[in-house]
Amino acid sequence: MQADTLKGGFADASVQSAKAFRAAMNAMARPGRIELLDGARPPAPMSRAAGALILTLCDPETPIHLAGMHDCPDVRAWIAFHTGAPIAEPESASFVLGNWPSLHPISRFPKGTPDYPDRSATLIVEMPELSATGARLSGPGVKDVTGFALPEVASFQANAALYPLGLDFFFTCGSEAAALPRSTKVEST
Amino acid sequence: MTDQSYNFAYLDEQTKRMIRRAILKGLAIPGYQVPFASREMPMPYGWGTGGVQVSAATLMPDDTFKVIDQGADDTTNAVSIRKFFEKTAGVATTEETEKATVIQTRHRIPETPLHEDQVLVYQVPIPEPLRFLEPRETETRKMHSLEEYGLMHVKLYEDISQHGAIATSYAYPVKVEGRYVMDPSPIPKFDNPKMADCPAIQLFGAGREQRIYALPPYSRVVSLDFEDHPFDPSKADHPCDLCGAEDSYLDEVITDDAGGRMFVCSDTDYCRARREAGHVGAQAPAMKEGAGA
C-alpha cells in the first residue's frame, strides 16, 4: 500500500462531511448551481469535489463503478481505504465516477424500477470546467430558467424522459460541483 | 457546548451517509417516498424521530436551528428537540424564523415567508397519503408507480357528498410536479399554498414509517380539488386576539368554563414580533390591565 493512499481523507469527518453534504444537497436541490465542495485530497485524476462527494456519500453499502482513466490502482486503493466501498460492474453500481466520454453508454447504469425509482445510480462526471452558460435548465429547484454547460444535451433529455426513473448527475471540477437530477428539463440554446 | 461523548449531531457517520443518500434521491424525485433505515432515537416514535434524523444529517456546526411544534417554539416537543441539538451538535438556536437556517417543524409552516438559505424539516407521522384508503404497502406502492390516484379523488368526492364540501382540513393531499401525490404531513390546509414555489428546501422525515421525501425549491405543488369544488385554504374567520393579525392561522383557546374563548396565532414567533411592533388584538390590553375593555 502506498503511503499516499492513507492521506487525503477528511481530518474532521463528521463536520467536514456535514458541510460537504449541505453543498451537495444545495447542488441537487438547485440544478445547475455551482457549489464549493472541498476538504478531500484524492489521488489524480480525481477532483477534490469528487473526492469529497465519495467520502460523504459512499461506504460498504454503495458499490462504485470506476470508468475510464479513473479505474486506476491509486483511485481504487484510496476509495477502498477511506470508504470501504466495493468496486462494481456498471449494472450494479450505486455511484459511478468518470469523465463524460468514458461513461457512455449511460443506459447501462441502474435507472431504478417503477416501484423503487430511488434504486438508481448517481453519476459523478469529472469535467474540464464548470460554467453557468450553456444548456437551458428548468423544473423543480429552478426559478424560471437557468443555464449550465452540460457536456451534451441529447443524453440528458433522454434521461429526463424516463422520469420518475433515471440517473442523477453531479458534475465536478477542482473543488466545485453542480448537479442535475432526472427531474430537470434540458434544452439546448 | 457540544457534549463530546456524542458524535456531532448524535448519529454515527454511516447512518448519516445512508440518510443523506435518501435525501438526495428524494430531492431528485420530488414527492416520492424514499425508504430509509430509521434508527432508534432517544425519544419515542411519534415525537419527531424522522424529523430529528433528517435534521441530524443536515445540520452543520454554524447553522442556526429553530424548532416549532404546531407553530409554537415553547412547547415540550420543540424545547426538547432544540435542547437535544444544542447538546449534541452545539448549534446556535433561535425562535426567530428569519434568523434560522434549519427549521424543524411539527405540523405548521411558519407565517414569515422562508428564503433561499433555509431548510424546512417536517416531522411526518404517516407519509403515505393513500394509507387510510389502502392499508397494503404492496398495493400503495403499485398505485404510485402506475400514477393511479383515482381512489384519492373518490375520497374527496365522498367528503362532498356527505358534507357538501371537502371536509379534509389537515394533511390535505397534494400533487407534486404533476406526478406523485404526497402527504404534506398534518399541516392545516391553510399552509398548503406555502409549499408551492417556496424558495427554501423542504425535507420530510417519517421515523416509524421509515420514509424520507423532499421538495426542491420552487416546486409545483397543487392541492387536489375539483373544478366545481376548488381548494379552499380556510382558517378561523377571526383576527388574532393578541396581535390582531388577520392573515395568520389561529388556535382557539378556551379561557374559562363559561364559554369564554380567544383566537391566537398558532405561530408564536409571528405573533410576538407583531406585538413588539405595536400591533394590538381585541383581548390583549384587557388581559394586561385586568380591566374589562
Interface residues (C-beta under 8 A of the other chain):
Chain A: A13 S14 V15 S17 A18 K19 F21 R22 A24 M25 N26 M28 A29 R30 T56 L57 C58 D59 E61 T62 S94 P114 D115 Y116 P117 D118 S120 T122 G139 P140 G141 V142 K143 Y163 P164 D168 P181 R182 S183
Chain B: N7 F8 A9 E13 Q14 K16 R17 M18 R20 R21 A22 I23 L24 K25 G26 L27 A28 I29 P30 Y32 V34 P35 A57 T58 L59 M60 P61 R141 K142 S145 L146 E177 R179 Y180 P199 I201 A214 L215 P216 P217 Y218 S219 R220
